């Protein structure tokens, strides 16, 4: 009789251990991965909505005004202190909008 009850206790311990791991993994998802995915989605949306006339800052710290967007949709030209630079949209860190 002793062996029958010790087997069900082991199953109960296994279930509670798995439940604890499931709660930990679920918590990690909601506190670590989910906010990171949300931030990436917002950054992608910001980069897609850049238009001519917007003031931007690149990830390298270059500040300029968008003067054209190339046909491929991923490249744009900015003007920064009388110099023109061609950059990729993924390099945009911040958009100020028109006339800062």
Secondary structure, DSSP 8 states (H G I E B T S, - for coil): -HHHHHHHHHHHHHHHHHHHHHHHHHHHIIIIIHHHHHHHHHHHHHHHT--TTEEEEETT--EEEEEEE-TTSSEEEEEETTEEEEEEGGGEEEEEEET-
